[in-house]
Amino acid sequence: MSSMFLIILSCMLLLSNSGRTTTGAELGDTLGKGRNITDGERLVSAGGSFTLGFFSPASSSSSSTSRRYLGIWFSVSDDVVCWVANRDRPLTDTSGVLVITDAGSLLLLNGSGHVVWSSNTTTGGGASMAAQLLESGNLVVSDRGNGGAGAGTGAVVVWQSFDHPCDTLLPGMKIGKNLWTGAEWYLSSWRSAGDPSPGNYRYRTDTKGVPENVLWDGDGEVYRTGPWNGLWFSGIPEMETYSDMFSYQLTVSPGEITFGYVANASAPFSRLVVTGVGEVQRLVWEPSSRAWKNFFQGPRDLCDDYGKCGAFGLCDADAASTSFCSCVEGFTPASPSPWKKMRDTSAGCRRDAALGCATDGFLAVRGVKLPDAHNATVDARVTVEECRARCLANCSCVAYAPADIGGGGGGGAGSGCIIWADDLVDLRYVDGGQDLYVRLAKSELGKDGIRQRRPPAAVVIGASIASVVGVLLIILLVLLYVIRRRQRPRVSDDDAGVPAATAAVHARPNPALAALSINLSSVKEATGNFSESNIIGRGGFGIVYQGKLPSGRKVAVKRLTQSLVTDKRKEDFIREVEMMSNTRHAYLVELLCYCQEGGEMILVYEYMENMSLDLYIFELTGEDCRLRASLNWVQRLEIISGIAIGVEYLHNVKVIHRDLKPSNILLDGNWRPKVADFGTAKLFINDQTDPTLVLSAGYIAPEYAAQGNLTLKCDVYSFGVVLLEIISGKRNRTLPTFLRDTWESWKQHEIEDILDSGLIKPEPDLLLGLDRCIQIGLLCVQQSPDDRPTMNQVVSMLTKYSSQIAVPKNPMINSRCEPSVSQVVSDTEPVSHDRPGPSLN
C-alpha cells in the first residue's frame, strides 16, 4: 500500500470520526467499497443473529475505551464474543475504523491510519469487493463481479472469518488440516476473560492415525475425545443424543481431514468453546431462560485426564478403591509400591506373560474410550474378522478395534480396522463405549483363544434377573432417599437445599472411599518423617509439609493438629474427604488422598508452586518484601476473578467454605488462584463447644460471629474482605476502621488512597477497572446479608461490564429496610451511578 494512500485514508478517518455519534448505528450486513465502520457502528446479519462491531472484553481491567477490539458476537447474548480480529493488538482508543480495499483486504486502522490488523487478501476486484456478515456468524469477503447481490449468489469468496477461528466453533465451521497446503484450523483459548489474545489451551484435530480431537496445554495433551468411530468420538457417546440439533461432519479426503457440525432446522444457537481454564464446552442457547446451557464439558472427570493410569492402565470413574485405575487383565502395575501406597498410577502396567505371536489371542475389553490413536493405523475397507487376522499375523500388533461401529451390514460388529502397535495409553470405561481387543499370551486366555472383560457397571445378566434386581434397586433408592430427607438438618431460607454438613450433593456416592486411604508409613516416607525442613505452612488446624511421591511428583501434606482430633471429628472426616475428593474445578485445590491412622488425620493435596496469596499482598519483612511486588495490578484483578469463580462453583454444588482468607488461596506456577481448605474448615469451625478454636478474625460475617447464622452470604462477606485486601495490601483484622475508611475513600473518588502503595501507580486507564472492583468488594461486605450479592452475581459483575452495580452503603451500618442487592443488581434494570465501566458498543 502506498504512503499516499495511507495519508488520504488518514484524512478520511479524521473526517469520519469527527462526525460519528456516540449512540452507534446499524449499517446493515454489508461493508462495500467506499464505506467504513467506526467505533460505535455495527454490521448485523440479515436475520439479526450476529453482530460485528467494536468492543472491550467484559472482564477487561482497563476502561471501556483503552482496549478496543473488532469482533463478532451473538446478538441475543452480547457478552459472548465468538470471533476477534485483532486478538494480539488491541486499539488504545475509539478511533479505530474498518475499511475494505480494492484488493479485497479488510484493514483495521487506528486513528493515525496505521494498520492494526489485516485479512491479507490480495485477489483484487476493485469496486466489486464487499464484506458481508452472514446469518451463520461468518464474515465473508467476496468479489461480486457483475453485480452479484451477496456472498451466496454466485460471488467468489476470497476470505472468511470461519477460516481463522479463535476460541469458538460455530455450526458450519471446521477444525483440522489442509493436507495439500499444510494450513491448520484449531481453537485457541483467550489468555484471560479480559484478554482475547491466544492463551495456553488449543483444541485441535489430530490428523495422524485415526482422527480425534485433542485439548493441549502448551505442548502437553490434557484431554482426548477418543477416535472417531463413524458416528461419534468414542469417548463422547452422548453425541448421539444431540442428533435432533446437530449433524456431525468428519471429512477424510486426500485434501483435508476436518471436523465440524451443522445445526439442524429450527435448532437453537450453539457453540463449542475452549475456555481459559482448560475446558471444552458445548453450549446451547435456551430462549426461555435467555441463558446458555452446558450440554457437555471435557474433561468431565478424573478419568478424562490424559494418561491418568499410564500404559495399559484402565480408568473407571466408579472405582475409587483403586484410585480409579486398574490394569487391563493380563497386566500388573509396573511400579506396585507407589501404586498402592501413594495412589501414583502414572507408571502404568506391564505384561504378566510374554507374547508368543502366532499362539496369542485377544481379550475383549467392553465399553471403553479407545486409547490414543495418534500412531495407530486404520483401514476402512476390511471387515472386523480380517482386522483380527491382520493383528494376529503382525507380531507388533498389541490391539485392534472396528473403525466404523455403524458399518458391517447391520450385524453390530462394525467394519474397518484400527491397529495399535504401541503402548495403549489413556484407556477408560465410558457408558456406551466401544469394544477393544487386546492381545494376550495363550497362557492368559481360555481354550477358544479369547476372553471378555466387561465394564463393571454393565455386566450382562439374564433378563428376568435384571428385572428383579432393577425393582429392588429402585425400592432401595427410594428408602435411602426418604431416610436422608428425614436426617437432613434444616438450614436458613437463604440457602434452601444447602446442608449444614456442606456436602457436594452433585457428587456420586462413593462407598469405597475408605480404600483410597494411604498408610501412615507412606506419608512419613514422602515427608521425611514430617521433617521440620519440609514444613511450608502452619495454620490453626495443622501443619503443611512438602512431600514427594516415589514418581517424583511434589505434593502438599496437611497434618491436622492431633489435639483437635476428637471421636466426632473422626466420624466427620471421612464424609468431608468424600466431598472434597468429588469436588473438582480449575480454581479449587485438588485432594489426592488421605490418611486416618494412629490418631492422625492427614490430607494430601496437589502441590502449588507459588504458595499462598497472603505472601504476595501483605507487607512483610526481610527478603520476603520482594514478593509483594510479584503481582502487578492486572494479575491481582485476574486472581480476584479466579477466586470468585472458584467460590461460585462451591456454592453451585451447595458447599459453604466457612474460612475464606488469603492464606487459603494458593497460587500455581502460572499464578492461577485455587481455593483451598473448603472441607477442613467445617470439621473444626462447626464445633462451637471447643474453646481452643479461633475463627479467622477479620473475615467472619457479622451475623455468623454474633448469632452463628451460617449461609452462603457468609462466604460472600469473606470474599469481599479478601478482594479489598488484594487491592489495598492491608489486613482488615489489623485495622479496625479498614472497611469504613475504604468506603469513605471510594465515596470521595479517592481511589489512589485505597490502592496498595507497594506497587507502581496504575495507569489512568486501569483505575476505572480497579474502581469497579472496589465497588463490588464493598457490596460484598455489607452488614446485612440481604444487601450482599450472591457469588453468581459477583462473577457476573466481574466478568460482564454490561452488568450494572448498585451503590454500596457504609459497610459498618446495618440497614435492612433498604432494597437488597439481589433486587437492584440486574443486567436489564440498570442502577444509575456516576462510575461508568467498560461497555460493549
Secondary structure as GFF3:
##gff-version 3
##sequence-region A 1 841
A	DSSP	alpha_helix	3	18	.	.	.	ID=ss1
A	DSSP	beta_strand	25	26	.	.	.	ID=ss2
A	DSSP	beta_strand	30	32	.	.	.	ID=ss3
A	DSSP	beta_strand	36	38	.	.	.	ID=ss4
A	DSSP	beta_strand	41	44	.	.	.	ID=ss5
A	DSSP	beta_strand	50	55	.	.	.	ID=ss6
A	DSSP	beta_strand	69	74	.	.	.	ID=ss7
A	DSSP	beta_strand	77	84	.	.	.	ID=ss8
A	DSSP	beta_strand	97	100	.	.	.	ID=ss9
A	DSSP	beta_strand	106	109	.	.	.	ID=ss10
A	DSSP	beta_strand	115	118	.	.	.	ID=ss11
A	DSSP	three_ten_helix	126	128	.	.	.	ID=ss12
A	DSSP	beta_strand	129	133	.	.	.	ID=ss13
A	DSSP	beta_strand	139	143	.	.	.	ID=ss14
A	DSSP	beta_strand	156	160	.	.	.	ID=ss15
A	DSSP	three_ten_helix	161	163	.	.	.	ID=ss16
A	DSSP	beta_strand	168	169	.	.	.	ID=ss17
A	DSSP	beta_strand	174	178	.	.	.	ID=ss18
A	DSSP	beta_strand	184	185	.	.	.	ID=ss19
A	DSSP	beta_strand	187	192	.	.	.	ID=ss20
A	DSSP	beta_strand	195	206	.	.	.	ID=ss21
A	DSSP	beta_strand	212	217	.	.	.	ID=ss22
A	DSSP	beta_strand	220	224	.	.	.	ID=ss23
A	DSSP	three_ten_helix	237	242	.	.	.	ID=ss24
A	DSSP	beta_strand	246	252	.	.	.	ID=ss25
A	DSSP	beta_strand	256	263	.	.	.	ID=ss26
A	DSSP	beta_strand	270	274	.	.	.	ID=ss27
A	DSSP	beta_strand	280	286	.	.	.	ID=ss28
A	DSSP	beta_strand	291	298	.	.	.	ID=ss29
A	DSSP	three_ten_helix	302	304	.	.	.	ID=ss30
A	DSSP	beta_strand	313	315	.	.	.	ID=ss31
A	DSSP	three_ten_helix	320	322	.	.	.	ID=ss32
A	DSSP	beta_strand	325	327	.	.	.	ID=ss33
A	DSSP	beta_strand	331	333	.	.	.	ID=ss34
A	DSSP	alpha_helix	336	341	.	.	.	ID=ss35
A	DSSP	beta_strand	349	351	.	.	.	ID=ss36
A	DSSP	three_ten_helix	357	359	.	.	.	ID=ss37
A	DSSP	beta_strand	361	369	.	.	.	ID=ss38
A	DSSP	beta_strand	377	379	.	.	.	ID=ss39
A	DSSP	alpha_helix	384	393	.	.	.	ID=ss40
A	DSSP	beta_strand	399	401	.	.	.	ID=ss41
A	DSSP	beta_strand	417	420	.	.	.	ID=ss42
A	DSSP	beta_strand	427	429	.	.	.	ID=ss43
A	DSSP	beta_strand	434	440	.	.	.	ID=ss44
A	DSSP	three_ten_helix	442	444	.	.	.	ID=ss45
A	DSSP	beta_strand	450	453	.	.	.	ID=ss46
A	DSSP	alpha_helix	463	487	.	.	.	ID=ss47
A	DSSP	three_ten_helix	493	495	.	.	.	ID=ss48
A	DSSP	three_ten_helix	513	516	.	.	.	ID=ss49
A	DSSP	alpha_helix	520	527	.	.	.	ID=ss50
A	DSSP	three_ten_helix	532	534	.	.	.	ID=ss51
A	DSSP	beta_strand	535	538	.	.	.	ID=ss52
A	DSSP	beta_strand	542	548	.	.	.	ID=ss53
A	DSSP	beta_strand	554	560	.	.	.	ID=ss54
A	DSSP	three_ten_helix	562	564	.	.	.	ID=ss55
A	DSSP	alpha_helix	567	582	.	.	.	ID=ss56
A	DSSP	beta_strand	591	597	.	.	.	ID=ss57
A	DSSP	beta_strand	600	606	.	.	.	ID=ss58
A	DSSP	alpha_helix	614	617	.	.	.	ID=ss59
A	DSSP	three_ten_helix	622	624	.	.	.	ID=ss60
A	DSSP	alpha_helix	625	628	.	.	.	ID=ss61
A	DSSP	alpha_helix	633	652	.	.	.	ID=ss62
A	DSSP	three_ten_helix	662	664	.	.	.	ID=ss63
A	DSSP	beta_strand	665	667	.	.	.	ID=ss64
A	DSSP	beta_strand	673	675	.	.	.	ID=ss65
A	DSSP	alpha_helix	680	685	.	.	.	ID=ss66
A	DSSP	alpha_helix	702	707	.	.	.	ID=ss67
A	DSSP	alpha_helix	712	728	.	.	.	ID=ss68
A	DSSP	three_ten_helix	732	734	.	.	.	ID=ss69
A	DSSP	alpha_helix	738	747	.	.	.	ID=ss70
A	DSSP	three_ten_helix	751	753	.	.	.	ID=ss71
A	DSSP	alpha_helix	764	780	.	.	.	ID=ss72
A	DSSP	three_ten_helix	785	787	.	.	.	ID=ss73
A	DSSP	alpha_helix	791	799	.	.	.	ID=ss74
A	DSSP	alpha_helix	821	824	.	.	.	ID=ss75
###
